[in-house]
Amino acid sequence: MADALASGSGVTVAPNDMQMTTQQAADFLGVSRPTLIKYLEDDTIPYEKRGRHRRVLLRDVIDFQETFRVDRRSALRELARETQSLERQKRVTE
């Protein structure tokens, strides 16, 4: 946190059980609200519905963000391995 502040980045402190609107959650994740709604409706991110309004917990949004990052890194590593394998096969056949 100190490093972020020292570099001029903003820091927000909030309880993990803070409820967020769908727009706040979308902004936090850097996605559009319709994209966030898709994640909610396919049960990727848990939510609670109060009347017509959906609410998500900050901890669930953070959990999704971390899972997404891990999955993305894994997919990129796999893509890199496949690319290297194809390059090796190409050199062998040339």
N, C-alpha and C positions, 0 to 999 in steps of 0.2 A: 504494500500500500504506500509506504514511504517513497519507494522508487517511482511509482506512478505519479505521486504528487510532485516529486522533485523534477520529473520530466515535463510537468505541466498538464498531465492528463487529469481528467476529472475522476473522482472516486465517490461512490455512493454506498452508504451503509444502510442496510434494511434487514429486518427480520426475515428468516427463511419462510415463515408461515404467512407473510404478507400476501394478501389477495391482490391480483392485478386484473385490469380490464384486458380484453383481447387486444386492444390497440397498444396498451402499455407493454404487453408481452411481445407483440409483433415488433415494436420499436426496440425492445431489449435484444431480441434475436436478430434484428436487422432484416426482417422479412416483411412482406406485405400482410395486411390483416387477412385477406382471403387465403393466403398460404397458411397462416396460423390456424385458421378455421378448419382447413383440410386436416392438419395434424390433430386437431381436437376431435373432429368427427371420425377419423380412423383410429381413435384411441391411442395415438402416439404420445400425446400429452394429456394427462388427466385434467378434468375440469368439473366445475360445479355450475349448475344452471339455477339462477335465481330469477324466477319469472321468465322474461325473454332474454335476460342477460347472462352471458357466460363469464365465469371468473376462474382464473388459474392461480395456483400458488407459485410464488417465486421459486421455491425449492424444486418444483416440478419442471419449471422452465429451465432452470440451471442444470438439472439432471438431463433433460433433453439435449441441451446445448453440448454438454460433455459427451454424451453418447454419440451425438452427431459428429463431433470432432474426432472421436476415436474411430468411428466407422469410416469417416472420410480419409483419415490417415491410413487405415488398413487398406482401403480400396486403392489409394494412390500407390502404396507399396506394392500391392499385387499388380497393378498396371505397369509399374516400373520393372518388376520381375519378368512379366510377360514380354515387355518391349525388349529387354536385354536378351531373353531367350530367342525371340524372333530375329534379333540382330545377329546372334551367334549362328543360328540356322542359315541365315542369308549368307554369311561369310563362308560357311562350310560349302554351300552349294555354288558359290561363285567360282 
